[in-house]
Amino acid sequence: MEMIKVIKEEIIYDSGRSTADRAAALLLEKPELLKDFENIAFGNIYPYDMRASNVIEKADKLSHGFAKCLIPKIISHLPLFKNDGPRRQFLLMLIRYIKELSDEQIGILYELCLKYATNQKMPVAVRNNSIRILNEICIMFPELKPDVFFNLKMRIHEEKEPFKKLLTKYINNKSN
C-alpha cells in the first residue's frame, strides 16, 4: 500500500485530538513522512487536507522548526486552499514564525490576513488566526497598526457573534 494511503487510512483516519497527537508524535519520530503529510495537506481533499495540516502544525509546535521548510509553500498556497482547515492550521503555525520571515513574506501575509480578518465569509478560526498574525506584524512594524485598527474598527458594526466579541475584545485591548 502506498504511504499516502496508509497515512489516510491508518494514521489520520479520524479528526480526533488523540489521533492527531499520535500522528504528530509519529511524524516527529519519522520525519521522512513529512513529504507525504505535506502532499496530503496541500492536496485539497477534505477531510484529509485538514487532518494532515493539523498534524504538521502540532508536530512543528512540539519541535519548533520541524516544518519550517514548508513556510514559503504555505504562504504562497494560503489563498489556494479550497478547504479552510489547512488555512486555519497553517496560519496558526505561522504565528510562531513572524519574526523569522522575510519582509516580502510579511508583506504577503499582511495583505492576506487583513483580507481574511475583514471577510465575514471566512470562518471565525481563520479570522482569529489572521488577527493574531496582524498583531505580531504590528509589533514589528508599529506604523501598520493604525491601518489595521482602522480596517477592523470600520467593520465591527457589521460583525456577528462570536467574531464580533473576539474583535471587540482585541480592539479594546490593543488600542491603548
C-alpha positions in Angstrom: 0.0 0.0 0.0 1.4 3.4 -0.9 2.4 5.6 2.1 -0.2 8.3 1.4 -3.0 5.7 1.5 -1.6 4.2 4.7 -1.4 7.7 6.3 -5.0 8.4 5.3 -6.5 5.0 6.4 -4.3 4.1 9.4 -2.8 7.3 10.8 -5.3 10.2 10.2 -8.4 8.1 9.9 -10.4 10.5 12.1 -10.3 14.1 13.2 -9.9 13.4 16.9 -7.4 15.2 19.0 -5.8 12.0 20.3 -5.4 10.7 16.7 -3.7 14.0 15.7 -1.5 13.9 18.8 -0.4 10.3 18.0 0.2 11.2 14.3 2.3 14.3 15.3 4.4 12.1 17.6 4.9 9.6 14.8 5.8 12.4 12.3 8.5 13.6 14.7 9.8 10.1 15.1 9.8 9.5 11.3 10.5 12.9 9.7 10.8 11.2 6.3 7.0 11.1 6.4 6.8 15.0 6.3 6.7 15.0 2.5 3.7 12.6 2.4 1.8 14.6 5.0 2.7 17.8 3.0 1.2 16.2 -0.2 -2.0 15.4 1.7 -2.2 18.8 3.4 -1.8 20.6 0.1 -4.0 18.1 -1.8 -7.3 19.9 -1.3 -9.1 16.7 -0.5 -11.3 17.1 2.6 -11.1 15.9 5.3 -7.5 14.6 4.8 -6.1 18.0 4.0 -7.4 19.4 7.3 -6.1 16.4 9.3 -2.7 16.4 7.7 -2.2 20.1 8.2 -3.3 19.8 11.8 -0.6 17.1 12.3 2.1 19.2 10.7 1.2 22.2 12.8 1.1 20.0 16.0 4.5 18.4 15.2 6.0 21.8 14.5 4.6 23.2 17.8 6.2 20.3 19.6 9.5 20.8 17.9 9.9 24.4 16.7 11.4 24.5 13.2 10.3 20.9 12.3 8.2 22.1 9.4 9.8 25.5 8.8 10.9 24.3 5.3 7.2 24.5 4.3 6.7 28.2 5.1 7.3 29.5 1.6 4.9 27.0 0.2 2.3 27.7 3.0 2.4 31.4 2.4 2.1 31.1 -1.4 -0.7 28.5 -1.1 -2.9 30.2 1.6 -5.2 31.8 -1.0 -5.4 28.5 -3.0 -6.7 26.2 -0.3 -10.2 25.0 -1.2 -11.0 24.0 2.4 -10.5 26.2 5.4 -8.9 23.6 7.7 -5.4 23.8 6.2 -5.6 27.6 6.1 -6.6 27.7 9.8 -3.9 25.3 10.8 -1.1 26.9 8.8 -2.0 30.4 9.9 -1.7 29.1 13.5 1.7 27.7 12.7 2.8 30.9 11.0 2.1 32.9 14.2 5.2 31.3 15.7 7.4 32.4 12.8 6.6 36.0 12.1 9.9 37.3 13.5 11.8 34.9 11.2 10.1 35.8 8.0 11.5 38.0 5.2 10.0 41.4 4.6 8.4 40.1 1.4 6.8 37.2 3.2 5.5 39.5 5.9 4.1 41.8 3.2 2.2 38.9 1.6 0.9 37.7 5.0 -0.1 41.2 6.0 -2.3 41.6 2.9 -3.8 38.1 3.1 -4.5 38.4 6.8 -6.1 41.8 6.5 -8.3 40.4 3.8 -9.2 37.3 5.8 -9.8 39.2 9.1 -12.3 41.5 7.4 -14.1 38.9 5.3 -17.3 37.8 7.0 -17.4 34.7 4.8 -14.2 33.3 6.4 -14.6 31.0 9.4 -14.0 32.5 12.8 -10.8 30.5 13.4 -9.2 31.7 10.2 -10.2 35.3 11.0 -8.9 35.0 14.6 -5.6 33.5 13.5 -5.3 36.3 10.9 -5.8 38.9 13.6 -3.1 37.2 15.7 -0.7 37.4 12.8 -1.6 41.0 12.2 -0.9 41.7 15.8 2.6 40.2 15.6 3.3 42.1 12.4 2.2 45.4 14.1 4.6 44.7 17.0 7.4 44.5 14.4 6.1 47.4 12.3 4.1 49.7 14.5 3.4 52.1 11.6 1.0 49.5 10.3 -1.2 49.5 13.5 -3.4 52.5 12.5 -4.3 50.9 9.2 -5.1 47.5 10.8 -7.2 49.1 13.5 -9.0 51.4 11.0 -9.9 48.4 8.8 -11.1 46.3 11.8 -13.0 49.1 13.6 -14.7 50.1 10.3 -16.3 46.7 10.1 -17.1 45.9 13.7 -20.7 47.1 13.5 -21.3 44.6 10.6 -20.0 41.6 12.5 -22.0 38.8 14.1 -21.2 36.8 17.2 -18.9 35.1 18.0 -16.4 37.1 15.9 -17.8 40.4 17.0 -17.0 39.6 20.6 -13.4 38.5 19.7 -12.9 41.5 17.6 -14.2 44.0 20.2 -12.0 42.4 22.9 -9.0 42.6 20.6 -9.6 46.2 19.6 -10.3 47.3 23.2 -7.1 45.6 24.5 -4.8 46.8 21.7 -6.0 50.3 21.1 -4.2 51.8 24.1 
